[in-house]
Amino acid sequence: MRTALRFAVLVVVATGMAACATSTPERRSMQDAGTDFSAYRTFAWRQASGEGAQDAPLRMLDVNIRNAVTAELTKRGYAEDASAPQFLMTYETAVKDKVKSSPVRFGVGVGSWGGNAGGSVSMGTPSVKNYQEGELVIRAIDAAKNTEVWYGTVSGEVDRSRLDAEAVAAAVAVAMQDFPARAP
């Protein structure tokens, strides 16, 4: 009985430690309080600025981000119309090298052999991890006034093996979580 209780406590502690180790993306957004989003129906992508920007080929990541943003806006009731947009969409990405340190590592172990039961707790030396943090900033700009009316960001640890369309769509959905939906 006592062994079962100890095991249950150790499982709860181990689960709590695992939950602390998981990093979730950080999200922020802001909307212009004076903007009536119900007046918007159409959007388009803002032309990239700079010399020759219109001629630059779209990269796979760019296509994935644009497709994901377009899908989110369509779900919210907006239609893409390059000829007469009421607001323009744009985005930026950034990657920073970061260092994460953990001053102490903590381990829990449980085991038994035959009729005996045992457990252990250990402490380790500090650990340091280098990683890249990526940030995606999505902006909506009123086409008539040329002013930003909404922006949303998502940032978190970048896993270069997970930059496919599905992962990008999930990040865009988090960043655009607060984007206003059109009333039917």
C-alpha positions in Angstrom: 0.0 0.0 0.0 2.7 2.4 1.0 4.7 1.5 -2.1 1.7 2.3 -4.3 1.3 5.7 -2.6 5.0 6.5 -3.1 4.8 5.5 -6.8 1.7 7.7 -7.3 3.5 10.7 -5.8 6.6 10.1 -8.0 4.5 9.9 -11.1 2.8 13.2 -10.2 6.2 14.9 -9.6 7.6 13.5 -12.9 4.6 14.6 -14.8 4.8 18.1 -13.3 8.5 18.4 -14.3 7.8 17.2 -17.8 5.0 19.9 -18.1 7.5 22.6 -17.1 10.0 21.5 -19.8 7.5 21.9 -22.6 7.6 25.3 -24.3 4.5 26.9 -25.8 4.6 29.6 -28.4 4.2 33.1 -27.2 1.4 35.2 -28.8 0.5 38.8 -28.9 -1.9 40.9 -30.9 -3.2 44.5 -31.0 -6.2 46.0 -32.9 -6.8 49.7 -33.6 -9.7 50.6 -31.4 -11.2 53.0 -33.9 -11.4 50.5 -36.8 -14.7 48.9 -37.7 -13.8 45.5 -39.1 -17.4 44.9 -40.1 -16.8 47.4 -42.9 -14.0 45.3 -44.4 -14.9 42.6 -46.9 -11.9 42.2 -49.2 -8.1 41.9 -48.7 -5.0 41.5 -50.8 -1.3 41.1 -50.2 0.8 44.3 -50.0 3.5 44.5 -52.6 7.0 43.9 -51.2 9.2 47.0 -51.1 12.7 47.3 -52.4 14.4 47.1 -55.8 13.2 44.2 -57.9 11.0 42.9 -55.1 8.1 42.3 -57.5 10.3 40.0 -59.6 11.7 38.0 -56.7 10.4 34.4 -56.7 8.2 33.2 -53.9 10.0 30.8 -51.6 8.3 27.7 -50.2 8.1 29.3 -46.7 6.6 32.5 -48.2 4.0 30.4 -50.1 3.1 28.5 -46.9 2.7 31.6 -44.8 0.6 33.4 -47.5 -1.6 30.3 -47.9 -2.1 29.9 -44.2 -3.0 33.6 -43.7 -5.4 33.5 -46.7 -7.1 30.4 -45.2 -7.5 32.1 -41.8 -9.0 35.2 -43.4 -11.3 33.2 -45.6 -12.5 31.2 -42.5 -13.3 34.6 -40.9 -15.5 35.7 -43.8 -13.1 37.9 -45.9 -12.5 37.4 -49.6 -9.2 38.0 -51.5 -9.6 40.6 -54.2 -6.3 42.1 -55.6 -8.2 44.6 -57.7 -10.2 46.4 -54.9 -8.9 45.4 -51.5 -10.2 47.2 -48.4 -7.2 46.0 -46.3 -3.7 44.8 -47.2 -1.9 41.9 -45.5 1.9 41.7 -44.9 4.2 39.7 -42.7 7.7 39.6 -41.4 9.8 36.8 -40.0 12.9 36.9 -37.8 15.2 34.4 -36.2 17.5 35.0 -33.2 20.1 32.7 -31.6 19.2 32.1 -28.0 20.7 30.3 -25.0 18.6 28.4 -22.5 20.2 27.4 -19.3 18.8 25.2 -16.5 20.7 25.7 -13.3 19.8 22.3 -11.9 18.7 19.1 -13.5 16.4 16.9 -11.4 15.7 13.2 -12.0 13.2 10.8 -10.4 13.5 7.0 -10.7 11.2 4.1 -9.6 11.9 0.4 -9.9 11.5 -3.0 -8.3 13.1 -6.4 -8.5 11.3 -9.4 -7.2 9.6 -8.6 -4.0 11.6 -5.4 -3.2 10.7 -1.9 -4.4 13.0 1.1 -4.7 13.2 4.6 -5.8 15.8 7.4 -6.2 16.0 11.1 -6.7 19.1 12.7 -8.2 20.4 16.2 -8.9 22.7 17.1 -11.8 24.9 19.9 -13.0 23.6 22.9 -14.9 22.8 22.4 -18.5 23.0 24.9 -21.4 21.2 24.6 -24.7 21.7 26.7 -27.8 18.6 27.2 -30.0 16.9 29.5 -32.4 13.8 31.5 -31.6 11.6 32.5 -34.5 9.0 35.2 -34.7 6.3 35.7 -37.2 4.5 39.2 -37.3 1.4 39.5 -39.4 -0.1 42.9 -40.1 -3.3 44.2 -41.6 -3.2 47.7 -43.2 -6.2 49.8 -44.1 -5.8 50.2 -47.9 -7.5 53.7 -48.1 -5.7 55.3 -45.1 -2.4 53.3 -45.4 -2.5 52.7 -41.6 -2.0 49.6 -39.6 -5.2 48.4 -38.1 -4.2 45.0 -36.6 -1.1 43.0 -35.9 -0.5 39.6 -34.4 2.8 37.8 -33.5 3.8 34.4 -32.5 7.3 33.4 -31.4 8.9 30.3 -30.1 11.7 27.8 -30.6 12.3 27.0 -34.2 12.4 23.3 -35.3 13.9 23.5 -38.8 12.5 20.0 -39.6 9.0 21.3 -38.9 8.7 24.2 -41.4 6.2 22.4 -43.6 2.7 23.8 -44.6 1.0 22.1 -41.6 3.4 23.6 -39.0 3.3 27.0 -40.6 -0.6 26.9 -40.7 -0.6 26.1 -36.9 1.7 29.0 -36.1 -0.4 31.4 -38.3 -3.6 30.2 -36.6 -2.0 31.0 -33.2 -0.9 34.5 -34.4 -4.3 35.3 -35.9 -6.4 33.9 -33.0 -7.7 37.4 -32.2 -8.2 38.6 -35.7 -11.9 39.8 -35.9 -14.3 37.7 -37.9 -16.8 39.3 -40.2 -20.4 39.2 -39.1 -22.6 37.2 -41.5 
